[in-house]
Amino acid sequence: MAIRILAVGKKHESWVLDGIDRYEKRLAKPWQTKWQLLPHSAREGEAARTEGAERTPSTVGPDDVLVLLDERGKNLDSPQVYRTVRAA
């Protein structure tokens, strides 16, 4: 199974890139992972979030499972994420 991770924003700082590398290695056994950085909106606040939300679905294919991550969302551990993706 492959996972494509879309991240909206500017190029990440080195400590974030180190974390990405670490988790890619941890996920490599069950999943093939690919990161894609989508450009950040030039707008501010809610307008920027709206623009990002409108742009993201155009990168998702009809057979893809879309999982959105948000700091205000429900926390899932790795087994819960796996079950969620497998069930879709």
Distance bins in CASP14 RR format, pairs under 12 A and 6 or more apart:
PFRMAT RR
TARGET T0000
AUTHOR 0000-0000-0000
RMODE 2
METHOD distances of the structure
MODEL  1
1 27 0 0 0 0 0 1 0 0 0 0 0
1 28 0 0 0 0 0 1 0 0 0 0 0
1 29 0 0 0 0 0 1 0 0 0 0 0
1 30 1 0 0 1 0 0 0 0 0 0 0
1 31 1 0 1 0 0 0 0 0 0 0 0
1 32 1 0 0 1 0 0 0 0 0 0 0
1 33 0 0 0 0 0 1 0 0 0 0 0
1 63 0 0 0 0 0 1 0 0 0 0 0
1 64 0 0 0 0 0 1 0 0 0 0 0
1 65 0 0 0 0 1 0 0 0 0 0 0
1 81 0 0 0 0 0 1 0 0 0 0 0
1 82 0 0 0 0 1 0 0 0 0 0 0
1 85 1 0 0 1 0 0 0 0 0 0 0
1 86 0 0 0 0 1 0 0 0 0 0 0
1 88 0 0 0 0 0 1 0 0 0 0 0
2 27 0 0 0 0 0 1 0 0 0 0 0
2 28 0 0 0 0 0 1 0 0 0 0 0
2 30 0 0 0 0 0 1 0 0 0 0 0
2 31 1 0 0 1 0 0 0 0 0 0 0
2 32 1 0 1 0 0 0 0 0 0 0 0
2 33 1 0 0 1 0 0 0 0 0 0 0
2 34 1 0 0 1 0 0 0 0 0 0 0
2 63 0 0 0 0 0 1 0 0 0 0 0
2 64 0 0 0 0 1 0 0 0 0 0 0
2 65 0 0 0 0 0 1 0 0 0 0 0
2 85 0 0 0 0 0 1 0 0 0 0 0
3 23 0 0 0 0 0 1 0 0 0 0 0
3 24 0 0 0 0 1 0 0 0 0 0 0
3 26 0 0 0 0 0 1 0 0 0 0 0
3 27 1 0 0 1 0 0 0 0 0 0 0
3 28 0 0 0 0 0 1 0 0 0 0 0
3 30 0 0 0 0 1 0 0 0 0 0 0
3 31 1 0 1 0 0 0 0 0 0 0 0
3 32 1 0 0 1 0 0 0 0 0 0 0
3 33 1 0 1 0 0 0 0 0 0 0 0
3 34 1 0 0 1 0 0 0 0 0 0 0
3 35 0 0 0 0 1 0 0 0 0 0 0
3 36 0 0 0 0 0 1 0 0 0 0 0
3 64 0 0 0 0 1 0 0 0 0 0 0
3 65 0 0 0 0 1 0 0 0 0 0 0
3 66 0 0 0 0 0 1 0 0 0 0 0
3 67 0 0 0 0 1 0 0 0 0 0 0
3 81 0 0 0 0 1 0 0 0 0 0 0
3 82 0 0 0 0 0 1 0 0 0 0 0
3 85 1 0 0 1 0 0 0 0 0 0 0
3 86 0 0 0 0 0 1 0 0 0 0 0
4 27 0 0 0 0 0 1 0 0 0 0 0
4 31 0 0 0 0 0 1 0 0 0 0 0
4 32 0 0 0 0 1 0 0 0 0 0 0
4 33 1 0 0 1 0 0 0 0 0 0 0
4 34 1 0 1 0 0 0 0 0 0 0 0
4 35 1 0 0 1 0 0 0 0 0 0 0
4 36 1 0 0 1 0 0 0 0 0 0 0
4 37 0 0 0 0 0 1 0 0 0 0 0
4 38 0 0 0 0 0 1 0 0 0 0 0
4 56 0 0 0 0 0 1 0 0 0 0 0
4 59 0 0 0 0 1 0 0 0 0 0 0
4 60 0 0 0 0 1 0 0 0 0 0 0
4 61 0 0 0 0 1 0 0 0 0 0 0
4 63 0 0 0 0 0 1 0 0 0 0 0
4 64 1 0 0 1 0 0 0 0 0 0 0
4 65 0 0 0 0 0 1 0 0 0 0 0
4 66 0 0 0 0 0 1 0 0 0 0 0
4 67 0 0 0 0 0 1 0 0 0 0 0
4 85 0 0 0 0 0 1 0 0 0 0 0
5 12 0 0 0 0 0 1 0 0 0 0 0
5 20 0 0 0 0 1 0 0 0 0 0 0
5 23 0 0 0 0 1 0 0 0 0 0 0
5 24 0 0 0 0 1 0 0 0 0 0 0
5 27 0 0 0 0 1 0 0 0 0 0 0
5 31 0 0 0 0 0 1 0 0 0 0 0
5 32 0 0 0 0 0 1 0 0 0 0 0
5 33 1 0 0 1 0 0 0 0 0 0 0
5 34 1 0 0 1 0 0 0 0 0 0 0
5 35 1 0 1 0 0 0 0 0 0 0 0
5 36 1 0 0 1 0 0 0 0 0 0 0
5 37 0 0 0 0 1 0 0 0 0 0 0
5 38 0 0 0 0 0 1 0 0 0 0 0
5 56 0 0 0 0 0 1 0 0 0 0 0
5 59 0 0 0 0 0 1 0 0 0 0 0
5 64 0 0 0 0 0 1 0 0 0 0 0
5 66 0 0 0 0 0 1 0 0 0 0 0
5 67 0 0 0 0 1 0 0 0 0 0 0
5 68 0 0 0 0 0 1 0 0 0 0 0
5 69 0 0 0 0 1 0 0 0 0 0 0
5 81 0 0 0 0 0 1 0 0 0 0 0
6 33 0 0 0 0 0 1 0 0 0 0 0
6 34 0 0 0 0 1 0 0 0 0 0 0
6 35 0 0 0 0 1 0 0 0 0 0 0
6 36 1 0 1 0 0 0 0 0 0 0 0
6 37 0 0 0 0 1 0 0 0 0 0 0
6 38 1 0 1 0 0 0 0 0 0 0 0
6 39 0 0 0 0 0 1 0 0 0 0 0
6 52 0 0 0 0 0 1 0 0 0 0 0
6 53 0 0 0 0 0 1 0 0 0 0 0
6 55 0 0 0 0 1 0 0 0 0 0 0
6 56 1 0 0 1 0 0 0 0 0 0 0
6 57 0 0 0 0 0 1 0 0 0 0 0
6 58 0 0 0 0 0 1 0 0 0 0 0
6 59 1 0 0 1 0 0 0 0 0 0 0
6 60 0 0 0 0 1 0 0 0 0 0 0
6 61 0 0 0 0 0 1 0 0 0 0 0
6 64 0 0 0 0 0 1 0 0 0 0 0
6 66 0 0 0 0 1 0 0 0 0 0 0
6 67 0 0 0 0 0 1 0 0 0 0 0
6 68 0 0 0 0 1 0 0 0 0 0 0
6 69 0 0 0 0 1 0 0 0 0 0 0
7 16 0 0 0 0 1 0 0 0 0 0 0
7 17 0 0 0 0 0 1 0 0 0 0 0
7 20 0 0 0 0 1 0 0 0 0 0 0
7 34 0 0 0 0 0 1 0 0 0 0 0
7 35 1 0 0 1 0 0 0 0 0 0 0
7 36 1 0 0 1 0 0 0 0 0 0 0
7 37 1 0 1 0 0 0 0 0 0 0 0
7 38 1 0 0 1 0 0 0 0 0 0 0
7 39 0 0 0 0 0 1 0 0 0 0 0
7 40 0 0 0 0 1 0 0 0 0 0 0
7 52 0 0 0 0 0 1 0 0 0 0 0
7 56 0 0 0 0 0 1 0 0 0 0 0
7 59 0 0 0 0 0 1 0 0 0 0 0
7 68 0 0 0 0 0 1 0 0 0 0 0
7 69 0 0 0 0 1 0 0 0 0 0 0
8 35 0 0 0 0 0 1 0 0 0 0 0
8 36 0 0 0 0 1 0 0 0 0 0 0
8 37 1 0 0 1 0 0 0 0 0 0 0
8 38 1 0 1 0 0 0 0 0 0 0 0
8 39 1 0 0 1 0 0 0 0 0 0 0
8 40 1 0 0 1 0 0 0 0 0 0 0
8 41 1 0 0 1 0 0 0 0 0 0 0
8 48 0 0 0 0 1 0 0 0 0 0 0
8 49 0 0 0 0 1 0 0 0 0 0 0
8 50 0 0 0 0 0 1 0 0 0 0 0
8 51 0 0 0 0 1 0 0 0 0 0 0
8 52 1 0 1 0 0 0 0 0 0 0 0
8 53 0 0 0 0 1 0 0 0 0 0 0
8 54 0 0 0 0 0 1 0 0 0 0 0
8 55 0 0 0 0 1 0 0 0 0 0 0
8 56 1 0 0 1 0 0 0 0 0 0 0
8 59 0 0 0 0 0 1 0 0 0 0 0
8 68 0 0 0 0 0 1 0 0 0 0 0
8 69 0 0 0 0 0 1 0 0 0 0 0
8 70 0 0 0 0 0 1 0 0 0 0 0
9 16 0 0 0 0 0 1 0 0 0 0 0
9 35 0 0 0 0 0 1 0 0 0 0 0
9 36 0 0 0 0 0 1 0 0 0 0 0
9 37 1 0 0 1 0 0 0 0 0 0 0
9 38 1 0 0 1 0 0 0 0 0 0 0
9 39 1 0 0 1 0 0 0 0 0 0 0
9 40 1 1 0 0 0 0 0 0 0 0 0
9 41 0 0 0 0 1 0 0 0 0 0 0
9 42 0 0 0 0 0 1 0 0 0 0 0
9 48 0 0 0 0 1 0 0 0 0 0 0
9 49 0 0 0 0 0 1 0 0 0 0 0
9 51 0 0 0 0 0 1 0 0 0 0 0
9 52 0 0 0 0 1 0 0 0 0 0 0
9 55 0 0 0 0 0 1 0 0 0 0 0
9 56 0 0 0 0 0 1 0 0 0 0 0
10 16 0 0 0 0 0 1 0 0 0 0 0
10 37 0 0 0 0 1 0 0 0 0 0 0
10 38 0 0 0 0 0 1 0 0 0 0 0
10 39 0 0 0 0 1 0 0 0 0 0 0
10 40 1 0 1 0 0 0 0 0 0 0 0
10 41 0 0 0 0 0 1 0 0 0 0 0
10 42 0 0 0 0 0 1 0 0 0 0 0
11 17 0 0 0 0 1 0 0 0 0 0 0
11 20 0 0 0 0 0 1 0 0 0 0 0
11 35 0 0 0 0 0 1 0 0 0 0 0
11 37 1 0 0 1 0 0 0 0 0 0 0
11 38 0 0 0 0 0 1 0 0 0 0 0
11 39 0 0 0 0 0 1 0 0 0 0 0
11 40 0 0 0 0 1 0 0 0 0 0 0
12 18 0 0 0 0 1 0 0 0 0 0 0
12 19 0 0 0 0 1 0 0 0 0 0 0
12 20 1 0 0 1 0 0 0 0 0 0 0
12 21 0 0 0 0 0 1 0 0 0 0 0
12 35 0 0 0 0 1 0 0 0 0 0 0
12 37 1 0 0 1 0 0 0 0 0 0 0
12 40 0 0 0 0 0 1 0 0 0 0 0
13 19 0 0 0 0 0 1 0 0 0 0 0
13 20 0 0 0 0 0 1 0 0 0 0 0
14 20 0 0 0 0 0 1 0 0 0 0 0
14 21 0 0 0 0 0 1 0 0 0 0 0
15 21 0 0 0 0 0 1 0 0 0 0 0
15 22 0 0 0 0 0 1 0 0 0 0 0
16 22 0 0 0 0 0 1 0 0 0 0 0
16 23 0 0 0 0 0 1 0 0 0 0 0
16 35 0 0 0 0 0 1 0 0 0 0 0
16 37 0 0 0 0 0 1 0 0 0 0 0
17 23 0 0 0 0 0 1 0 0 0 0 0
17 24 0 0 0 0 0 1 0 0 0 0 0
17 35 0 0 0 0 1 0 0 0 0 0 0
17 37 0 0 0 0 0 1 0 0 0 0 0
18 24 0 0 0 0 0 1 0 0 0 0 0
18 25 0 0 0 0 0 1 0 0 0 0 0
19 25 0 0 0 0 1 0 0 0 0 0 0
19 26 0 0 0 0 1 0 0 0 0 0 0
19 27 0 0 0 0 0 1 0 0 0 0 0
19 35 0 0 0 0 0 1 0 0 0 0 0
20 26 0 0 0 0 0 1 0 0 0 0 0
20 27 0 0 0 0 0 1 0 0 0 0 0
20 33 0 0 0 0 1 0 0 0 0 0 0
20 34 0 0 0 0 0 1 0 0 0 0 0
20 35 1 0 0 1 0 0 0 0 0 0 0
20 36 0 0 0 0 0 1 0 0 0 0 0
20 37 0 0 0 0 0 1 0 0 0 0 0
21 27 0 0 0 0 0 1 0 0 0 0 0
21 28 0 0 0 0 0 1 0 0 0 0 0
21 33 0 0 0 0 0 1 0 0 0 0 0
21 35 0 0 0 0 1 0 0 0 0 0 0
22 28 0 0 0 0 0 1 0 0 0 0 0
22 33 0 0 0 0 0 1 0 0 0 0 0
23 31 0 0 0 0 0 1 0 0 0 0 0
23 33 1 0 0 1 0 0 0 0 0 0 0
23 35 0 0 0 0 1 0 0 0 0 0 0
23 78 0 0 0 0 0 1 0 0 0 0 0
23 81 0 0 0 0 0 1 0 0 0 0 0
24 31 0 0 0 0 1 0 0 0 0 0 0
24 32 0 0 0 0 1 0 0 0 0 0 0
24 33 1 0 1 0 0 0 0 0 0 0 0
24 34 0 0 0 0 1 0 0 0 0 0 0
24 35 1 0 0 1 0 0 0 0 0 0 0
25 31 0 0 0 0 0 1 0 0 0 0 0
25 33 0 0 0 0 1 0 0 0 0 0 0
26 33 0 0 0 0 1 0 0 0 0 0 0
26 78 0 0 0 0 1 0 0 0 0 0 0
27 33 1 0 1 0 0 0 0 0 0 0 0
27 34 0 0 0 0 0 1 0 0 0 0 0
27 35 0 0 0 0 0 1 0 0 0 0 0
27 78 0 0 0 0 1 0 0 0 0 0 0
27 81 0 0 0 0 0 1 0 0 0 0 0
27 82 0 0 0 0 0 1 0 0 0 0 0
27 85 0 0 0 0 0 1 0 0 0 0 0
28 34 0 0 0 0 0 1 0 0 0 0 0
29 78 0 0 0 0 0 1 0 0 0 0 0
29 82 0 0 0 0 0 1 0 0 0 0 0
30 78 0 0 0 0 1 0 0 0 0 0 0
30 79 0 0 0 0 0 1 0 0 0 0 0
30 81 0 0 0 0 0 1 0 0 0 0 0
30 82 1 0 0 1 0 0 0 0 0 0 0
30 85 0 0 0 0 0 1 0 0 0 0 0
30 86 0 0 0 0 0 1 0 0 0 0 0
31 65 0 0 0 0 0 1 0 0 0 0 0
31 78 0 0 0 0 0 1 0 0 0 0 0
31 81 0 0 0 0 0 1 0 0 0 0 0
31 82 0 0 0 0 1 0 0 0 0 0 0
31 85 0 0 0 0 1 0 0 0 0 0 0
31 86 0 0 0 0 0 1 0 0 0 0 0
34 59 0 0 0 0 0 1 0 0 0 0 0
36 56 0 0 0 0 0 1 0 0 0 0 0
36 59 1 0 0 1 0 0 0 0 0 0 0
36 60 0 0 0 0 0 1 0 0 0 0 0
37 59 0 0 0 0 0 1 0 0 0 0 0
38 51 0 0 0 0 0 1 0 0 0 0 0
38 52 1 0 0 1 0 0 0 0 0 0 0
38 53 0 0 0 0 0 1 0 0 0 0 0
38 54 0 0 0 0 0 1 0 0 0 0 0
38 55 1 0 0 1 0 0 0 0 0 0 0
38 56 1 0 0 1 0 0 0 0 0 0 0
38 57 0 0 0 0 0 1 0 0 0 0 0
38 58 0 0 0 0 1 0 0 0 0 0 0
38 59 1 0 0 1 0 0 0 0 0 0 0
38 60 0 0 0 0 0 1 0 0 0 0 0
39 48 0 0 0 0 0 1 0 0 0 0 0
39 51 0 0 0 0 0 1 0 0 0 0 0
39 52 0 0 0 0 1 0 0 0 0 0 0
39 55 0 0 0 0 1 0 0 0 0 0 0
39 56 0 0 0 0 0 1 0 0 0 0 0
39 59 0 0 0 0 0 1 0 0 0 0 0
40 48 1 0 0 1 0 0 0 0 0 0 0
40 49 0 0 0 0 0 1 0 0 0 0 0
40 51 0 0 0 0 1 0 0 0 0 0 0
40 52 0 0 0 0 1 0 0 0 0 0 0
40 55 0 0 0 0 0 1 0 0 0 0 0
41 47 1 0 0 1 0 0 0 0 0 0 0
41 48 1 1 0 0 0 0 0 0 0 0 0
41 49 0 0 0 0 1 0 0 0 0 0 0
41 50 0 0 0 0 1 0 0 0 0 0 0
41 51 1 0 1 0 0 0 0 0 0 0 0
41 52 1 0 1 0 0 0 0 0 0 0 0
41 53 0 0 0 0 0 1 0 0 0 0 0
41 54 0 0 0 0 1 0 0 0 0 0 0
41 55 0 0 0 0 1 0 0 0 0 0 0
41 56 0 0 0 0 0 1 0 0 0 0 0
42 48 1 0 0 1 0 0 0 0 0 0 0
42 51 0 0 0 0 1 0 0 0 0 0 0
42 52 0 0 0 0 0 1 0 0 0 0 0
43 49 0 0 0 0 1 0 0 0 0 0 0
43 50 0 0 0 0 1 0 0 0 0 0 0
43 51 1 0 1 0 0 0 0 0 0 0 0
43 52 0 0 0 0 1 0 0 0 0 0 0
43 54 0 0 0 0 0 1 0 0 0 0 0
43 55 0 0 0 0 0 1 0 0 0 0 0
44 50 0 0 0 0 0 1 0 0 0 0 0
44 51 0 0 0 0 0 1 0 0 0 0 0
45 51 0 0 0 0 1 0 0 0 0 0 0
45 52 0 0 0 0 0 1 0 0 0 0 0
46 52 0 0 0 0 0 1 0 0 0 0 0
46 53 0 0 0 0 0 1 0 0 0 0 0
47 53 0 0 0 0 0 1 0 0 0 0 0
47 54 0 0 0 0 0 1 0 0 0 0 0
48 54 0 0 0 0 0 1 0 0 0 0 0
48 55 0 0 0 0 0 1 0 0 0 0 0
49 55 0 0 0 0 0 1 0 0 0 0 0
49 56 0 0 0 0 0 1 0 0 0 0 0
49 68 0 0 0 0 0 1 0 0 0 0 0
49 70 0 0 0 0 0 1 0 0 0 0 0
49 72 0 0 0 0 0 1 0 0 0 0 0
50 56 0 0 0 0 0 1 0 0 0 0 0
51 58 0 0 0 0 0 1 0 0 0 0 0
52 58 0 0 0 0 0 1 0 0 0 0 0
52 59 0 0 0 0 0 1 0 0 0 0 0
52 68 0 0 0 0 0 1 0 0 0 0 0
53 59 0 0 0 0 0 1 0 0 0 0 0
53 60 0 0 0 0 0 1 0 0 0 0 0
53 66 0 0 0 0 0 1 0 0 0 0 0
53 68 0 0 0 0 1 0 0 0 0 0 0
53 70 0 0 0 0 0 1 0 0 0 0 0
56 64 0 0 0 0 0 1 0 0 0 0 0
56 66 0 0 0 0 1 0 0 0 0 0 0
56 67 0 0 0 0 0 1 0 0 0 0 0
56 68 0 0 0 0 1 0 0 0 0 0 0
56 69 0 0 0 0 0 1 0 0 0 0 0
57 64 0 0 0 0 1 0 0 0 0 0 0
57 66 1 0 0 1 0 0 0 0 0 0 0
57 68 0 0 0 0 0 1 0 0 0 0 0
58 64 0 0 0 0 0 1 0 0 0 0 0
58 66 0 0 0 0 0 1 0 0 0 0 0
59 66 0 0 0 0 1 0 0 0 0 0 0
60 66 1 0 1 0 0 0 0 0 0 0 0
60 67 0 0 0 0 0 1 0 0 0 0 0
60 68 0 0 0 0 0 1 0 0 0 0 0
63 88 0 0 0 0 0 1 0 0 0 0 0
64 85 0 0 0 0 0 1 0 0 0 0 0
64 88 0 0 0 0 1 0 0 0 0 0 0
65 81 0 0 0 0 0 1 0 0 0 0 0
65 82 0 0 0 0 0 1 0 0 0 0 0
65 84 0 0 0 0 1 0 0 0 0 0 0
65 85 1 0 1 0 0 0 0 0 0 0 0
65 86 0 0 0 0 1 0 0 0 0 0 0
65 87 0 0 0 0 1 0 0 0 0 0 0
65 88 1 0 1 0 0 0 0 0 0 0 0
66 84 0 0 0 0 0 1 0 0 0 0 0
66 85 0 0 0 0 0 1 0 0 0 0 0
66 88 0 0 0 0 1 0 0 0 0 0 0
67 73 0 0 0 0 0 1 0 0 0 0 0
67 74 0 0 0 0 0 1 0 0 0 0 0
67 76 0 0 0 0 1 0 0 0 0 0 0
67 80 0 0 0 0 0 1 0 0 0 0 0
67 81 1 0 0 1 0 0 0 0 0 0 0
67 82 0 0 0 0 0 1 0 0 0 0 0
67 83 0 0 0 0 0 1 0 0 0 0 0
67 84 1 0 0 1 0 0 0 0 0 0 0
67 85 1 0 0 1 0 0 0 0 0 0 0
67 86 0 0 0 0 0 1 0 0 0 0 0
67 87 0 0 0 0 0 1 0 0 0 0 0
67 88 0 0 0 0 1 0 0 0 0 0 0
68 74 0 0 0 0 0 1 0 0 0 0 0
68 76 0 0 0 0 0 1 0 0 0 0 0
68 84 0 0 0 0 0 1 0 0 0 0 0
69 75 0 0 0 0 0 1 0 0 0 0 0
69 76 0 0 0 0 1 0 0 0 0 0 0
69 81 0 0 0 0 1 0 0 0 0 0 0
69 84 0 0 0 0 0 1 0 0 0 0 0
70 76 0 0 0 0 0 1 0 0 0 0 0
74 80 0 0 0 0 1 0 0 0 0 0 0
74 81 0 0 0 0 0 1 0 0 0 0 0
74 84 0 0 0 0 0 1 0 0 0 0 0
75 81 0 0 0 0 0 1 0 0 0 0 0
76 82 0 0 0 0 1 0 0 0 0 0 0
76 83 0 0 0 0 1 0 0 0 0 0 0
76 84 1 0 0 1 0 0 0 0 0 0 0
76 85 0 0 0 0 0 1 0 0 0 0 0
77 83 0 0 0 0 0 1 0 0 0 0 0
77 84 0 0 0 0 0 1 0 0 0 0 0
78 84 0 0 0 0 0 1 0 0 0 0 0
78 85 0 0 0 0 0 1 0 0 0 0 0
79 85 0 0 0 0 0 1 0 0 0 0 0
79 86 0 0 0 0 0 1 0 0 0 0 0
80 86 0 0 0 0 0 1 0 0 0 0 0
80 87 0 0 0 0 0 1 0 0 0 0 0
81 87 0 0 0 0 0 1 0 0 0 0 0
81 88 0 0 0 0 0 1 0 0 0 0 0
82 88 0 0 0 0 0 1 0 0 0 0 0
END
